[in-house]
Amino acid sequence: MDLFTENASNAAILAVVVSFIGLAFAWYQRTWVLSQDEGNETMRRIASAIQRGAQAFLSREYRAVSVFVALVAIVLVLLSQIDGSGMSIWTAIAFLSGALASGVAGYAGMYIAVRANVRTTHAASQSLNRGLRVAFASGTVMGTMVVSLALLGVGILFIVIFNQIEDPNSAASALAGFGFGGTSIAIFARVGGGIFTKAADVGADLVGKTEAGIPEDDPRNPATIADNVGDNVGDVAGMGSDLFESYASSIIAAITLATLVGGGIVTSSAEIGASASIAAQAFPLMVAAVGMIVSIGSTYLVQTKEDATQEDLLWSLRKGIYSASALMAVAVVLIALLLDMGTGVIVATISGLVGGVLIGYFTEYFTADAYAPTKSLAESAQGGTGIVIIRGMAIGMFSTIAPVLIVMAVTLIAVSATGLYGVAVAAVGMLSTLGITLATDAYGPVADNAGGIAEMSEMGEEVRKRTDALDSLGNTTAATGKGFAIGSAAMTALALIAAFVTAVQGDSVVTTTFAAVVTDPKFVSGLFLGAVLPYIFSALTMLAVGSAAQAIVLEVRRQFKEIPGIMEGTSEPDYEQCVGISTDSALRQMILPGVIAVAVPVLIAVLTIIGQGNVIGDYVGSETLVGVLLGSLVSAFMLAVMMANAGGAWDNAKKYIEAGNYGGKGSEAHKAAVVGDTVGDPFKDTSGPSLNILLKLLAIVSLVLAPMIASALNDVDDAAASGDQPAIESVIDDEVDELEEVDDASATTDEEAEEADADEEADDADAEEAENGEGDNDETDDANDEE
């Protein structure tokens, strides 16, 4: 259609319009959730404490992160003022826009989650389906807000930046600033929220369940409010910012490759040129816009019946996700045909869509207690803590096989179908149904909080049974959401790496052999550095959880010892003290991992730029940065999947035992499973999910800096062409002149020799003639004498 193939800004306008529809739907869902009954006074008081704790933490976290955002924005502005840097002031504007939009998305999700929890508890007292609908509706607010704000930001910035900046490389880099801003919020929100939630959770479990022998979410436990607060700031606000960045960056990567590759994208009519590039820019925007509408409609399919089993509850969510995926597959075909993109783009995009569904399924298989892996893990708890730990680690390692094979298959199919652009649109396809996929994930913390409120407010057994069912489902959906987030992060990072390499390489033709590339010491050293980064990052985050959890353990023990009447229920614990400890520890210890993630690509880029033409360039170059990106991608992807799935399996194995299997609550198997869950908590909720942000952050920072690196490399090439080459030509000319002089000298000598030979021959001839003449004269004389 000419409307979208002649000007990609029309597709961006469509995306902006659809994003406003999404925001309107999110507001409608928010209004409906807040109109539900909050229950009795005790329930409201507990919910209010959770709200205050979450608000306090998020406000302090955002204030701390705003300092980092301001400093980075200033640096980007200064870089844009350097002549020849290739950077634009629009990069800084896009960066601030991305940070703001990501922060708003995370805050909005947390705001509705801490208000939907108590309403879910009350709704569950009426029916299981009503409890599911309230909790899931709050999740749709989160999912739709994330997608809407990301699409709104990318759409508006695309229209403005591509009309303001003529150079396509600089324009694409400036647009990448939006993803960089989103990642900057996500890395701190994920790490900080993860440290907070797991410090409180581990501390509450170790003292409450293991030492004091009281149930989870028991109001006598001083850390229980902090635990419920952590679910919201980590799994809601953190996850929202994480997937906001994945969603935005996948679209940006596709637009970047479409812009830089340009004529490399072939339509079905085999036309190559500007029209193909414009259609390729419009395609990801249109897929994302249609995906939001499909996701909104599919949310209404999520409902269940009373006395539903876990399989029934899982199917109620699958029904919405699978329906959205099927409708999107049809939509992708229609959009590609409309834009004349050809079958290659269709195949690549649908492969990503199917890949996302498959990753979610296999994550569910390895973590849900309805399947063999988690059941076998629960059974092994009868043998003690050590066996639980060993078997859980093994399950996590085995669970990496399916996601890795799926990403491999999607990548091979996408690249063979339509080149590097195919990787980017595969990531777009995988995230096209994010509105409903994220809703199923954000539902989990709300259901978990609802169960906690039911326990603390001493609701009836029937209500607790319903909230336990919703909570168990939430554990599965949370694990599935984490698996989807990690898989989509890998595809997004791969697309960003492709965009970075294309931006740095430009139009040059690489003639280096494969062997020269893979054995280049700069590239190999980058691979090693990239591969070790996820382990350093994970170690720092797990140490942070351990340190903060230890402080919580000591505080809970102190209160049990020093505040009389807690165990009898006649005195109320000091909940605020535990919230404060978790907050301070999380904010203090989230800084180093976040700074490392940003500093590494920046440092390598700086060394690459200043190393042109000197000894530094012998050891560090653009090859090093590519190696870091690829090494971190492979290492972080597998480590993140292993941690997330092992943690999910440990958690659900504990829940399976608490349901009455293998001795139930209080049994030796249960105590072993609790310890396993304690190890798995930072695995699945802190380190694992944070790794997918690490690999995206490394890639997006590199893409933002790509114009500077390309400019430095081009300057060297230009210098070689305009400065060094004439000198070389001069030397060559001198050599040629010398050779010509030698040739002239040789020619002169030869001529002289020939002339000498000719003279000698002439002399010989004259002598011979003289001799002949003398003979003739003698004969004449003799004749005369005879006469």
ZAMAR-10687 format. One line per 5 residues: their letters; for each residue y negated, x negated, z of C-alpha. Coordinates in Angstrom, 1 decimal, padded with zeros to 4 digits, m for minus. Layout:
<rs>
A) Y X Z; ...
</rs>
This chain:
<rs>
MDLFT) 000.0 000.0 000.0; m003.3 m001.4 m001.1; m005.0 m000.3 002.1; m003.1 m002.9 004.1; m002.3 m005.5 001.4
ENASN) m005.9 m006.0 000.4; m007.3 m006.5 003.9; m005.2 m007.2 007.0; m008.1 m006.0 009.2; m007.1 m002.4 008.3
AAILA) m003.7 m003.0 010.0; m005.6 m004.5 013.0; m007.7 m001.3 013.2; m004.6 000.8 013.2; m003.2 m001.4 016.1
VVVSF) m006.4 m000.8 018.0; m006.3 002.9 017.5; m002.7 003.1 018.6; m003.4 000.9 021.7; m006.0 003.5 022.8
IGLAF) m003.3 006.2 022.4; m001.1 004.1 024.7; m003.8 003.7 027.3; m004.3 007.4 027.3; m000.5 008.0 027.8
AWYQR) m000.5 005.4 030.6; m003.3 007.3 032.3; m001.5 010.6 031.9; 001.7 009.2 033.5; m000.4 007.6 036.3
TWVLS) m002.0 011.0 037.0; 001.4 012.8 037.1; 002.9 010.2 039.4; 000.0 010.3 041.9; 000.2 014.1 041.9
QDEGN) 003.7 014.0 043.5; 004.2 014.5 047.2; 004.0 011.4 049.5; 006.3 012.9 052.2; 005.8 012.8 055.9
ETMRR) 003.3 010.8 058.0; 005.8 008.0 058.8; 006.6 007.5 055.1; 002.8 007.4 054.3; 002.2 004.9 057.1
IASAI) 004.9 002.5 055.8; 003.7 002.9 052.2; 000.2 002.2 053.3; 001.3 m001.1 054.9; 003.0 m002.1 051.6
QRGAQ) m000.1 m001.2 049.6; m002.4 m003.3 051.9; m000.1 m006.3 051.7; 000.3 m006.2 047.9; m003.5 m005.7 047.4
AFLSR) m004.3 m008.6 049.8; m001.9 m011.0 048.1; m002.9 m010.1 044.5; m006.6 m010.3 045.3; m006.3 m013.7 046.8
EYRAV) m004.0 m014.9 044.0; m006.4 m013.7 041.3; m009.3 m015.4 043.0; m007.5 m018.7 043.1; m006.3 m018.3 039.4
SVFVA) m009.9 m017.4 038.3; m011.0 m020.9 039.3; m008.4 m022.4 037.0; m009.3 m020.0 034.2; m013.0 m020.9 034.5
LVAIV) m012.3 m024.6 034.3; m010.1 m024.3 031.2; m012.6 m022.1 029.5; m015.4 m024.7 030.1; m013.1 m027.4 028.7
LVLLS) m012.4 m025.3 025.6; m016.2 m024.7 025.1; m016.9 m028.4 025.3; m014.1 m029.2 022.9; m015.6 m026.7 020.4
QIDGS) m018.9 m028.7 020.4; m017.2 m031.9 019.2; m017.7 m032.4 015.5; m014.4 m032.6 013.6; m012.3 m031.3 016.5
GMSIW) m011.2 m028.3 014.6; m011.8 m026.2 017.7; m014.0 m023.1 017.8; m016.0 m021.3 020.5; m013.8 m018.3 019.7
TAIAF) m010.9 m020.1 021.3; m012.6 m020.0 024.7; m013.6 m016.3 024.2; m010.0 m015.4 023.2; m008.7 m017.4 026.2
LSGAL) m010.9 m015.5 028.6; m009.9 m012.2 027.0; m006.2 m012.9 027.3; m006.5 m013.9 030.9; m008.5 m010.8 031.7
ASGVA) m006.1 m008.4 029.8; m003.0 m010.0 031.4; m004.6 m009.8 034.9; m005.5 m006.1 034.4; m002.0 m005.3 033.1
GYAGM) m000.3 m006.9 036.1; m002.7 m005.3 038.6; m002.3 m001.8 037.0; 001.5 m002.1 037.2; 001.3 m003.2 040.9
YIAVR) m001.2 m000.5 041.7; 001.0 002.4 040.5; 004.3 000.8 041.8; 003.1 000.6 045.5; 002.1 004.3 045.3
ANVRT) 005.1 005.5 043.4; 007.6 004.1 045.9; 007.0 006.6 048.6; 006.7 009.5 046.1; 010.1 008.4 044.7
THAAS) 011.6 008.6 048.2; 010.3 012.1 048.7; 011.4 013.1 045.2; 014.9 011.8 045.9; 015.0 014.2 048.9
QSLNR) 014.9 017.0 046.3; 017.3 015.7 043.6; 018.5 012.4 042.1; 017.1 013.3 038.7; 013.6 013.9 040.2
GLRVA) 013.7 010.6 042.0; 014.7 008.9 038.8; 011.9 010.6 036.8; 009.2 009.6 039.3; 010.3 006.0 039.5
FASGT) 010.7 005.7 035.8; 007.4 007.3 035.1; 005.7 004.6 037.2; 007.6 002.0 035.1; 006.3 003.6 031.9
VMGTM) 002.7 003.1 033.2; 003.4 m000.6 033.5; 005.2 m000.9 030.1; 002.6 001.0 028.2; m000.3 m000.8 029.8
VVSLA) 001.1 m004.2 028.9; 001.8 m003.3 025.3; m001.5 m001.4 024.9; m003.7 m004.2 026.3; m001.9 m006.9 024.4
LLGVG) m002.2 m005.0 021.1; m005.8 m004.1 021.8; m006.8 m007.7 022.4; m004.9 m009.2 019.4; m006.2 m006.4 017.1
ILFIV) m009.9 m006.8 018.0; m009.8 m010.6 018.1; m008.0 m010.7 014.7; m010.8 m008.6 013.1; m013.6 m010.6 014.6
IFNQI) m012.1 m014.2 014.4; m010.8 m014.0 010.8; m014.2 m012.7 009.7; m016.1 m015.3 011.6; m014.1 m018.5 010.9
EDPNS) m013.4 m019.5 007.3; m010.9 m022.3 008.0; m007.5 m020.6 008.5; m006.2 m023.3 010.7; m009.1 m023.0 013.2
AASAL) m008.9 m019.2 013.0; m005.2 m019.2 013.9; m005.8 m021.6 016.7; m008.6 m019.5 018.1; m006.4 m016.4 018.1
AGFGF) m003.7 m018.4 019.9; m006.3 m018.8 022.8; m005.5 m015.1 023.7; m001.9 m016.0 024.3; m002.9 m019.1 026.2
GGTSI) m005.1 m016.9 028.5; m002.2 m014.5 029.1; 000.2 m017.3 029.9; m002.2 m018.9 032.4; m002.2 m015.7 034.5
AIFAR) 001.6 m015.3 034.0; 002.6 m018.7 035.2; 000.7 m018.4 038.5; 001.6 m014.7 038.9; 005.3 m015.3 038.3
VGGGI) 005.5 m018.5 040.4; 003.2 m017.2 043.2; 004.8 m013.8 043.3; 008.3 m015.2 043.1; 007.7 m017.6 046.1
FTKAA) 006.2 m014.7 048.1; 008.9 m012.2 047.5; 011.9 m014.6 048.0; 010.4 m016.3 051.1; 010.2 m012.9 052.7
DVGAD) 013.5 m011.6 051.4; 015.5 m014.7 052.3; 013.8 m014.9 055.8; 014.5 m011.2 056.4; 018.2 m011.5 055.4
LVGKT) 019.0 m014.7 057.2; 017.7 m013.5 060.6; 018.0 m009.7 060.2; 021.4 m009.3 058.6; 023.2 m012.5 059.5
EAGIP) 021.9 m013.3 063.0; 020.7 m010.0 064.4; 023.2 m007.8 062.5; 020.7 m005.1 061.6; 020.6 m003.3 058.2
EDDPR) 018.5 m004.3 055.3; 015.0 m002.7 055.5; 015.4 m002.0 059.2; 012.0 m001.3 060.7; 012.8 m003.6 063.6
NPATI) 012.7 m006.6 061.2; 009.2 m008.2 061.2; 009.7 m009.4 057.6; 010.7 m006.1 056.0; 007.2 m005.1 055.0
ADNVG) 006.6 m008.5 053.4; 009.9 m008.1 051.6; 008.8 m004.8 050.1; 005.4 m006.2 049.2; 007.1 m009.1 047.4
DNVGD) 009.1 m006.8 045.2; 005.8 m005.5 043.7; 003.8 m008.7 043.4; 006.8 m010.6 041.9; 008.8 m008.2 039.8
VAGMG) 006.0 m005.9 038.8; 002.7 m007.9 038.5; 004.5 m011.1 037.6; 006.9 m009.6 035.1; 004.1 m007.6 033.5
SDLFE) 002.0 m010.8 032.9; 005.1 m012.6 031.7; 006.0 m010.1 029.0; 002.4 m009.4 028.1; 002.2 m013.0 027.0
SYASS) 005.5 m012.9 025.1; 004.5 m009.8 023.3; 001.0 m011.1 022.3; 002.3 m014.5 021.4; 005.0 m013.3 019.1
IIAAI) 002.4 m011.3 017.1; 000.1 m014.3 017.1; 002.8 m016.7 015.9; 003.7 m014.4 013.0; 000.0 m014.1 012.0
TLATL) m000.4 m017.8 012.3; 002.5 m018.6 010.1; 001.4 m016.0 007.6; m002.1 m017.5 007.6; m001.0 m021.2 007.3
VGGGI) 002.1 m020.8 005.0; 000.3 m018.3 002.8; 001.9 m018.5 m000.5; 005.2 m019.5 001.1; 005.9 m015.9 001.9
VTSSA) 007.5 m014.1 m001.1; 007.3 m010.3 m001.6; 009.9 m008.2 m003.3; 008.1 m008.5 m006.6; 008.1 m012.3 m006.2
EIGAS) 004.4 m012.5 m006.1; 003.1 m015.6 m004.4; m000.4 m015.9 m003.1; m003.2 m014.2 m001.2; m001.7 m010.7 m001.3
ASIAA) 001.6 m011.9 000.2; m000.3 m013.7 003.0; m002.4 m010.6 003.8; 000.7 m008.4 003.9; 002.5 m010.9 006.1
QAFPL) m000.5 m010.8 008.5; m000.5 m007.0 008.6; 003.3 m006.6 009.1; 003.6 m007.7 012.8; 000.6 m005.6 013.7
MVAAV) 002.0 m002.5 012.1; 005.5 m003.0 013.6; 003.9 m003.4 017.1; 001.8 m000.3 016.6; 004.7 001.9 015.5
GMIVS) 006.9 000.4 018.2; 004.5 001.6 020.9; 004.6 005.2 019.6; 008.4 005.1 019.4; 008.6 003.7 023.0
IGSTY) 006.4 006.5 024.3; 008.5 009.2 022.7; 011.8 007.6 023.9; 010.7 007.6 027.6; 011.3 011.4 027.7
LVQTK) 015.0 010.9 027.0; 015.5 009.2 030.3; 017.0 011.8 032.8; 020.2 012.3 034.6; 022.2 014.9 036.6
EDATQ) 022.9 015.3 040.3; 025.8 013.3 041.7; 025.6 011.0 038.7; 027.7 007.8 038.9; 026.3 004.3 038.2
EDLLW) 027.7 004.6 034.7; 025.8 007.9 034.2; 022.6 006.4 035.5; 023.0 003.3 033.3; 023.6 005.6 030.3
SLRKG) 020.4 007.6 031.0; 018.4 004.4 030.6; 020.5 003.1 027.7; 019.9 006.4 025.9; 016.1 005.8 025.9
IYSAS) 016.4 002.1 024.8; 019.1 002.6 022.2; 017.2 005.5 020.7; 014.0 003.5 020.5; 015.8 000.6 018.8
ALMAV) 017.4 002.9 016.2; 014.1 004.5 015.4; 012.4 001.1 015.1; 015.0 m000.1 012.7; 014.1 002.7 010.4
AVVLI) 010.4 002.1 010.9; 010.8 m001.6 010.0; 012.4 m000.7 006.7; 009.6 001.7 005.9; 006.8 m000.6 006.9
ALLLD) 008.3 m003.5 004.9; 008.7 m001.3 001.8; 005.2 000.0 002.2; 003.8 m003.6 002.3; 006.2 m004.7 m000.5
MGTGV) 007.6 m007.4 001.9; 011.1 m007.5 000.5; 014.5 m007.3 002.1; 014.3 m010.8 003.7; 011.6 m009.7 006.2
IVATI) 013.6 m006.5 006.9; 016.7 m008.5 007.7; 014.8 m011.0 009.9; 013.0 m008.3 011.9; 016.0 m006.1 012.5
SGLVG) 018.1 m009.1 013.5; 015.6 m009.8 016.3; 015.7 m006.1 017.3; 019.5 m006.1 017.5; 019.5 m009.4 019.2
GVLIG) 017.3 m008.1 022.0; 019.7 m005.1 022.6; 022.7 m007.4 022.7; 021.1 m009.8 025.1; 020.4 m006.9 027.4
YFTEY) 023.9 m005.7 027.1; 025.6 m009.0 028.0; 023.2 m009.6 030.8; 024.2 m006.2 032.2; 027.9 m007.1 031.8
FTADA) 027.6 m010.2 033.8; 025.4 m008.7 036.6; 026.3 m005.0 037.1; 029.0 m004.2 039.6; 030.6 m001.8 037.1
YAPTK) 032.1 m004.8 035.3; 034.7 m007.5 036.0; 032.5 m010.5 036.7; 030.6 m009.0 039.6; 033.7 m007.2 041.0
SLAES) 035.6 m010.5 041.0; 032.7 m012.2 042.7; 032.7 m009.5 045.4; 036.5 m010.0 045.9; 036.0 m013.7 046.3
AQGGT) 033.7 m013.1 049.3; 036.9 m012.5 051.3; 037.5 m016.2 051.0; 034.2 m017.2 052.6; 030.8 m018.4 051.6
GIVII) 031.8 m021.5 049.7; 033.9 m019.6 047.3; 031.2 m017.1 046.7; 028.7 m019.8 045.8; 031.2 m021.6 043.5
RGMAI) 032.2 m018.5 041.7; 028.7 m017.2 041.3; 027.6 m020.5 039.8; 030.5 m020.4 037.4; 029.7 m016.8 036.3
GMFST) 026.1 m017.8 035.7; 027.2 m020.7 033.5; 029.6 m018.6 031.5; 026.9 m016.0 031.0; 024.8 m018.5 028.9
IAPVL) 027.3 m018.3 026.0; 026.4 m014.9 024.7; 022.6 m015.2 024.7; 022.8 m018.7 023.1; 025.1 m017.5 020.3
IVMAV) 022.8 m014.4 019.8; 019.7 m016.5 019.6; 021.5 m019.0 017.2; 022.6 m016.1 015.0; 019.2 m014.4 014.9
TLIAV) 017.5 m017.8 014.1; 019.9 m018.6 011.3; 019.7 m015.1 009.8; 015.9 m015.0 010.1; 015.2 m018.4 008.6
SATGL) 017.7 m018.0 005.7; 016.1 m014.6 005.0; 012.4 m015.6 004.9; 011.8 m019.1 006.2; 010.0 m019.9 009.4
YGVAV) 008.0 m016.7 009.2; 011.3 m014.9 009.8; 011.6 m016.5 013.2; 008.3 m015.0 014.2; 009.0 m011.5 012.9
AAVGM) 012.4 m011.6 014.6; 010.6 m012.2 017.9; 008.2 m009.3 017.0; 011.2 m007.1 016.3; 012.9 m008.1 019.6
LSTLG) 009.7 m007.1 021.5; 008.8 m004.0 019.4; 010.3 m001.6 022.0; 008.8 m003.4 024.9; 007.1 m000.3 026.1
ITLAT) 010.3 001.3 027.2; 012.2 m001.9 027.9; 009.7 m003.0 030.4; 009.6 000.4 031.9; 013.3 000.2 032.8
DAYGP) 012.6 m003.2 034.5; 009.4 m002.1 036.4; 011.4 000.9 037.6; 013.6 m001.4 039.7; 011.1 m002.6 042.4
VADNA) 009.9 001.0 042.8; 013.5 002.2 043.5; 014.1 m000.8 045.8; 010.9 000.1 047.8; 011.9 003.8 047.9
GGIAE) 015.2 002.8 049.5; 013.4 000.7 052.0; 011.0 003.5 052.9; 013.9 005.9 053.3; 015.6 003.4 055.7
MSEMG) 012.5 002.7 057.7; 011.4 006.3 058.0; 015.0 007.3 059.0; 015.5 009.8 056.2; 018.8 011.8 056.0
EEVRK) 022.1 010.4 054.7; 021.9 012.3 051.5; 018.5 010.9 050.7; 019.6 007.4 051.5; 022.6 007.8 049.3
RTDAL) 020.4 008.8 046.3; 017.9 006.0 046.9; 020.8 003.5 047.2; 022.1 004.7 043.8; 018.6 004.3 042.3
DSLGN) 018.3 000.9 044.0; 021.6 m000.3 042.6; 020.6 000.8 039.2; 017.3 m001.0 039.7; 019.1 m004.2 040.4
TTAAT) 020.9 m003.9 037.1; 017.9 m003.0 035.1; 015.9 m005.9 036.8; 018.6 m008.3 035.8; 018.7 m006.9 032.3
GKGFA) 015.0 m007.1 032.0; 015.0 m010.7 033.1; 017.7 m011.5 030.5; 015.6 m009.7 027.8; 012.5 m011.6 029.0
IGSAA) 014.2 m014.9 028.7; 015.8 m014.2 025.3; 012.5 m013.0 023.9; 010.7 m016.0 025.4; 013.1 m018.3 023.6
MTALA) 012.4 m016.6 020.3; 008.7 m016.4 020.9; 008.6 m020.1 021.8; 010.6 m021.0 018.7; 008.1 m019.1 016.6
LIAAF) 005.2 m020.8 018.3; 006.8 m024.2 017.7; 007.2 m023.4 014.1; 003.5 m022.4 013.9; 002.5 m025.6 015.7
VTAVQ) 004.4 m027.8 013.3; 003.0 m026.0 010.3; m000.6 m026.2 011.7; m000.3 m030.0 012.3; 001.5 m030.8 009.1
GDSVV) m000.8 m028.7 006.9; m000.1 m028.8 003.2; 001.4 m032.3 003.3; 004.9 m032.8 002.0; 007.3 m034.5 004.4
TTTFA) 009.4 m037.1 002.6; 010.9 m038.8 005.7; 014.7 m038.7 005.8; 016.6 m036.7 008.3; 018.0 m039.8 009.9
AVVTD) 014.5 m041.3 010.3; 013.3 m038.1 012.1; 016.2 m037.7 014.6; 016.3 m041.4 015.4; 012.5 m041.8 015.8
PKFVS) 012.1 m043.1 019.3; 008.9 m041.1 019.8; 010.7 m037.9 019.0; 013.8 m038.7 021.1; 011.7 m039.7 024.1
GLFLG) 009.9 m036.4 023.7; 013.3 m034.5 023.8; 014.3 m036.2 027.0; 010.9 m035.5 028.6; 011.0 m031.8 027.5
AVLPY) 014.6 m031.4 028.8; 013.8 m032.7 032.2; 010.7 m030.6 032.7; 012.6 m027.3 033.5; 014.6 m029.1 036.2
IFSAL) 011.4 m030.5 037.8; 009.8 m027.1 037.6; 012.8 m025.3 039.1; 013.1 m027.9 041.9; 009.4 m027.4 042.9
TMLAV) 009.7 m023.6 042.9; 013.0 m023.6 044.9; 011.6 m026.1 047.4; 008.6 m023.8 047.8; 010.8 m020.8 048.5
GSAAQ) 012.8 m022.8 051.0; 009.8 m024.1 052.8; 008.1 m020.6 053.0; 011.4 m018.9 053.9; 011.9 m021.4 056.8
AIVLE) 008.4 m020.4 058.1; 009.4 m016.7 057.9; 012.7 m017.4 059.7; 010.9 m019.1 062.6; 008.4 m016.3 062.8
VRRQF) 011.0 m013.5 062.9; 013.0 m015.4 065.5; 009.8 m015.9 067.6; 009.0 m012.2 067.5; 012.6 m011.1 068.4
KEIPG) 012.3 m013.5 071.3; 008.7 m013.0 072.5; 008.0 m009.3 071.8; 010.1 m007.1 074.2; 011.5 m003.9 072.9
IMEGT) 011.8 m004.7 069.2; 015.5 m004.5 069.1; 015.5 m001.3 071.2; 012.9 000.3 068.8; 010.3 000.8 071.5
SEPDY) 007.9 m001.8 070.2; 006.6 m002.4 066.7; 006.9 m005.9 065.1; 003.9 m007.7 063.8; 004.4 m007.1 060.1
EQCVG) 001.0 m008.6 059.1; 001.9 m012.0 060.4; 004.9 m012.3 058.0; 002.8 m011.1 055.1; 000.2 m013.7 055.9
ISTDS) 002.7 m016.5 056.1; 004.3 m015.5 052.7; 000.8 m015.2 051.1; m000.5 m018.6 052.3; 002.7 m020.4 051.3
ALRQM) 002.9 m018.9 047.9; m000.7 m019.6 047.0; m000.5 m023.1 048.3; 002.7 m024.1 046.5; 002.2 m022.3 043.2
ILPGV) m000.5 m024.8 042.1; 001.6 m027.9 041.3; 004.2 m026.2 039.1; 001.4 m024.4 037.2; m000.7 m027.5 036.7
IAVAV) 002.3 m029.6 035.5; 003.1 m026.9 032.9; m000.4 m027.2 031.4; m001.0 m030.9 031.9; 002.1 m032.2 030.0
PVLIA) 001.2 m030.9 026.5; m002.4 m031.7 027.0; m001.7 m035.3 028.1; 000.6 m035.9 025.1; m001.9 m034.4 022.7
VLTII) m004.7 m036.6 024.1; m002.5 m039.7 023.8; m001.6 m038.7 020.3; m005.3 m038.4 019.3; m006.6 m041.6 020.9
GQGNV) m003.5 m043.5 019.8; m004.2 m043.3 016.1; m004.6 m046.8 014.8; m003.7 m048.7 018.0; m000.7 m049.7 020.2
IGDYV) m000.6 m046.3 022.0; 000.3 m044.6 018.7; 003.4 m046.8 018.5; 004.8 m045.0 021.6; 003.2 m041.5 021.5
GSETL) 002.5 m039.2 018.6; 002.8 m035.6 017.3; 006.6 m036.3 017.1; 006.6 m036.7 020.8; 005.1 m033.3 021.4
VGVLL) 007.5 m031.6 019.0; 010.3 m033.3 020.9; 009.0 m032.0 024.2; 008.7 m028.5 022.9; 012.3 m028.5 021.5
GSLVS) 013.8 m030.2 024.5; 012.2 m027.8 027.0; 013.1 m024.8 024.8; 016.9 m025.6 024.9; 017.0 m026.8 028.5
AFMLA) 014.8 m024.1 030.0; 016.5 m021.3 028.0; 020.0 m022.1 029.3; 018.9 m022.9 032.8; 016.9 m019.7 033.1
VMMAN) 019.8 m017.5 031.9; 022.2 m019.2 034.2; 019.9 m018.8 037.2; 019.0 m015.2 036.5; 022.5 m014.0 035.9
AGGAW) 024.1 m015.9 038.8; 021.4 m014.4 041.1; 022.0 m010.9 039.7; 025.7 m011.2 040.2; 025.4 m012.4 043.8
DNAKK) 023.0 m009.5 044.5; 025.1 m006.8 043.1; 028.3 m008.3 044.6; 026.6 m007.9 048.0; 025.7 m004.3 047.1
YIEAG) 029.2 m003.6 046.0; 030.6 m004.7 049.4; 027.9 m002.7 051.2; 029.2 000.4 049.3; 032.4 000.2 051.4
NYGGK) 034.5 m002.3 049.4; 036.3 m005.2 051.0; 035.4 m004.2 054.6; 031.8 m002.9 053.9; 028.7 m003.8 055.9
GSEAH) 029.2 m006.2 058.8; 032.5 m007.6 057.6; 033.2 m011.3 057.0; 033.1 m010.7 053.3; 029.7 m009.0 053.6
KAAVV) 028.3 m012.0 055.6; 029.5 m014.4 052.9; 028.0 m012.2 050.2; 024.7 m012.1 052.0; 024.6 m015.9 052.0
GDTVG) 025.4 m015.9 048.3; 022.6 m013.4 047.7; 020.3 m015.6 049.7; 021.0 m018.5 047.3; 020.7 m016.2 044.3
DPFKD) 017.3 m014.7 045.3; 015.2 m017.7 044.3; 017.5 m018.2 041.3; 016.9 m014.8 039.8; 013.4 m013.9 041.1
TSGPS) 011.5 m017.2 041.2; 012.8 m020.2 039.3; 014.8 m018.5 036.5; 012.0 m016.0 035.4; 009.4 m018.7 035.7
LNILL) 011.1 m021.0 033.2; 010.6 m018.6 030.3; 006.8 m018.8 031.0; 007.1 m022.6 031.2; 008.5 m023.0 027.7
KLLAI) 006.0 m020.5 026.2; 003.1 m022.2 028.0; 004.1 m025.6 026.6; 004.2 m024.1 023.0; 001.0 m022.0 023.2
VSLVL) m001.0 m024.9 024.6; 000.2 m027.1 021.8; m000.7 m024.5 019.2; m004.2 m024.2 020.7; m004.6 m028.0 020.4
APMIA) m003.1 m028.2 017.0; m006.4 m028.3 015.1; m007.5 m031.4 017.1; m004.2 m033.2 016.5; m004.3 m032.3 012.8
SALND) m007.9 m033.5 012.6; m007.1 m036.8 014.2; m004.1 m037.3 011.8; m006.3 m036.3 008.8; m009.0 m038.8 009.9
VDDAA) m006.4 m041.6 009.8; m005.2 m040.4 006.3; m008.8 m040.2 005.1; m009.6 m043.7 006.5; m006.6 m045.0 004.7
ASGDQ) m007.7 m043.3 001.5; m011.4 m044.3 001.6; m011.5 m047.5 003.7; m008.3 m049.5 003.8; m007.1 m048.6 000.3
PAIES) m010.0 m050.2 m001.7; m009.4 m053.4 000.3; m005.8 m053.3 m000.7; m006.8 m052.6 m004.3; m009.2 m055.6 m004.1
VIDDE) m006.4 m057.9 m003.1; m004.2 m056.5 m005.8; m007.1 m057.0 m008.3; m007.6 m060.6 m007.2; m003.9 m061.3 m007.6
VDELE) m004.0 m059.7 m011.1; m007.0 m061.9 m012.0; m005.2 m065.0 m010.8; m002.2 m064.1 m012.9; m004.3 m063.4 m015.9
EVDDA) m006.0 m066.8 m015.4; m002.6 m068.5 m015.3; m001.6 m066.6 m018.4; m004.8 m067.7 m020.1; m004.2 m071.2 m019.1
SATTD) m000.6 m071.0 m020.3; m001.8 m069.5 m023.6; m004.4 m072.2 m024.1; m001.8 m074.9 m023.5; 000.6 m073.4 m025.9
EEAEE) m002.0 m073.1 m028.6; m003.0 m076.8 m028.1; 000.7 m077.8 m028.2; 001.2 m075.8 m031.4; m001.9 m077.4 m033.0
ADADE) m000.7 m080.9 m032.0; 002.7 m080.2 m033.5; 001.0 m078.9 m036.6; m001.2 m082.1 m036.9; 001.9 m084.3 m036.3
EADDA) 003.8 m082.4 m039.0; 000.8 m082.9 m041.3; 000.7 m086.6 m040.5; 004.3 m086.9 m041.2; 003.9 m085.1 m044.4
DAEEA) 001.1 m087.3 m045.5; 003.1 m090.4 m044.6; 006.0 m089.2 m046.6; 003.8 m088.3 m049.5; 002.3 m091.8 m049.2
ENGEG) 005.7 m093.3 m049.2; 006.7 m091.2 m052.2; 003.5 m092.1 m054.0; 004.1 m095.8 m053.4; 007.6 m095.5 m054.9
DNDET) 006.3 m093.7 m058.0; 003.7 m096.3 m058.5; 006.3 m099.1 m058.4; 008.3 m097.4 m061.0; 005.2 m097.0 m063.2
DDAND) 004.3 m100.6 m062.8; 007.8 m101.6 m063.7; 007.7 m099.4 m066.8; 004.4 m100.9 m067.8; 005.7 m104.4 m067.4
EE) 008.6 m103.6 m069.7; 006.3 m102.3 m072.3
</rs>
